[in-house]
Amino acid sequence: MLTALLSILLIFAGVGLLLYLVSLLFNAFSLPLDGVWERWRIARCVARGRRGDALREAGDVDGALREFRAAFFLYPVRNRTAASVVVNHHTGLLSRLIALTEDVQGGTVRLFSLAKVDRLLNERSELQRRYFNARGAPNRQRRRQLDHDLDQNRRELQAALRQMIVEIRASRQPARLQ
């Protein structure tokens, strides 16, 4: 009887030790895999920007607008190097949208939502910087607040980008005077 209890106890201890070792291995591999996943998603957004360039060159303005809008990377970035890549990518996308608008409007650019998109992208960059600084701090409340702020910024940015795309499409319509 004592032997059976001891063997059951040893089995549970062995399973617990095995689960602990598996969790250690998972944590060791999850950080590099998370970075790979993030780089893949950023590369996918950059590729969508290039597809938008090709569509713009081919004269497909609607397709280019669709690709440019989808090319914005609106997820929290975990790596500082990737964050600078994302900021540069967003700057490039804004300049492409301005160039596309200039082509569509015949040399002028009138986008009321452009300033809002630019402001929200700058705000996102600042939130991302504070997010990096808070990652090392033990204050979970501050990190949760920054996650919430980044999510709120993402939603506002998506709405502003939709509005900007609508403005660009509307500027293509010929003016009707009656």
C-alpha positions in Angstrom: 0.0 0.0 0.0 2.8 2.4 0.9 4.7 1.4 -2.2 1.6 2.2 -4.4 1.2 5.6 -2.8 4.9 6.4 -3.2 4.8 5.3 -6.9 1.7 7.5 -7.6 3.5 10.4 -5.9 6.6 9.8 -8.0 4.5 9.7 -11.2 2.8 13.0 -10.4 6.2 14.6 -9.5 7.6 13.3 -12.8 4.7 14.6 -14.8 5.0 18.0 -13.0 8.7 18.1 -13.7 8.1 17.2 -17.4 5.5 20.0 -17.7 7.9 22.5 -16.1 10.7 21.6 -18.5 8.3 21.8 -21.5 7.2 25.3 -20.3 10.9 26.4 -20.0 11.5 25.2 -23.5 8.4 26.9 -24.8 9.4 30.2 -23.2 12.9 29.9 -24.7 11.6 29.4 -28.2 8.6 31.7 -28.1 10.7 34.9 -28.0 12.7 34.2 -31.2 9.6 32.9 -32.9 7.6 35.9 -31.9 10.3 38.1 -33.5 10.1 36.0 -36.7 6.4 36.3 -36.8 6.6 40.1 -36.4 9.2 40.5 -39.1 7.1 38.3 -41.4 4.0 40.5 -40.8 6.0 43.7 -41.4 7.5 42.2 -44.6 4.0 41.4 -45.8 2.9 45.0 -45.3 6.0 46.2 -47.2 5.2 43.8 -50.0 1.6 45.2 -50.1 3.1 48.7 -50.5 5.1 47.5 -53.4 2.0 45.9 -55.0 0.3 49.3 -54.6 3.2 50.9 -56.4 2.9 48.4 -59.3 -0.9 49.0 -59.4 -0.4 52.7 -59.4 2.1 52.5 -62.3 -0.4 50.3 -64.2 -3.1 53.0 -63.7 -5.3 51.0 -61.3 -5.9 53.7 -58.7 -8.6 51.8 -56.8 -6.4 48.7 -56.5 -3.4 50.9 -55.4 -5.5 52.6 -52.8 -6.7 49.3 -51.4 -3.1 48.0 -51.2 -1.8 51.1 -49.7 -4.5 51.1 -47.0 -3.8 47.4 -46.2 0.0 48.1 -46.1 -0.2 50.1 -42.8 1.2 48.0 -39.9 -1.1 48.8 -37.0 0.1 46.3 -34.4 2.2 46.9 -31.4 5.9 46.3 -32.3 8.1 44.4 -29.8 11.5 45.1 -31.3 13.0 48.6 -31.5 14.7 48.0 -34.9 11.4 46.8 -36.3 9.7 49.9 -34.9 12.0 52.2 -36.9 11.3 50.1 -40.0 7.6 50.5 -39.4 7.9 54.3 -38.9 9.9 54.6 -42.2 7.4 52.4 -44.0 4.5 54.6 -42.8 6.3 57.7 -43.9 6.8 56.1 -47.3 3.1 55.1 -47.6 2.0 58.7 -46.8 4.3 60.1 -49.5 2.9 57.5 -51.9 -0.7 58.5 -51.1 0.2 62.2 -51.5 1.8 61.4 -54.9 -1.2 59.4 -56.0 -3.6 62.2 -54.9 -1.4 64.7 -56.8 -1.8 62.6 -59.9 -5.5 62.2 -59.5 -6.2 65.8 -58.7 -4.0 67.2 -61.5 -1.1 68.7 -59.6 -2.8 69.7 -56.3 -3.2 67.9 -53.1 -6.3 68.7 -51.0 -6.7 66.0 -48.3 -8.3 67.2 -45.0 -7.7 63.9 -43.3 -4.0 63.8 -44.2 -3.1 66.0 -41.2 -5.1 63.7 -38.9 -3.4 60.6 -40.2 0.0 62.2 -39.8 -0.8 63.3 -36.3 -2.1 59.8 -35.4 1.0 58.1 -36.8 3.3 60.5 -34.8 1.2 59.7 -31.7 1.5 56.0 -32.4 5.3 56.4 -32.7 5.4 58.1 -29.3 3.1 55.5 -27.7 5.4 52.8 -29.1 8.4 54.5 -27.6 6.7 54.6 -24.2 5.7 51.0 -24.6 9.4 50.0 -25.0 10.3 51.9 -21.9 7.5 50.4 -19.9 8.3 46.8 -20.9 11.2 46.7 -18.4 9.2 48.3 -15.6 7.3 46.1 -13.1 4.2 48.3 -13.3 1.6 46.1 -15.2 -1.1 48.8 -14.9 1.0 51.2 -17.0 1.6 48.5 -19.6 -2.1 47.7 -19.8 -2.9 51.4 -20.2 -0.3 51.7 -23.0 -1.8 48.6 -24.7 -5.2 50.2 -24.4 -3.9 53.5 -25.8 -2.2 51.7 -28.8 -5.5 49.9 -29.5 -7.4 53.2 -29.4 -4.9 54.8 -31.7 -5.2 51.8 -34.1 -9.0 52.3 -34.3 -8.7 56.0 -34.8 -6.0 55.5 -37.4 -8.1 53.0 -39.3 -11.0 55.4 -39.4 -8.8 58.3 -40.5 -7.2 56.1 -43.3 -10.7 55.1 -44.5 -11.7 58.8 -44.6 -8.5 59.7 -46.5 -9.1 56.9 -49.1 -12.7 58.2 -49.5 -11.4 61.7 -50.0 -8.9 60.5 -52.7 -11.6 58.5 -54.5 -14.0 61.5 -54.3 -11.4 63.8 -55.8 -11.4 61.5 -58.9 -15.0 62.1 -59.6 -15.6 64.8 -62.2 -17.3 67.9 -60.8 -20.9 68.2 -61.8 -22.3 71.6 -62.2 -26.0 71.9 -62.8 
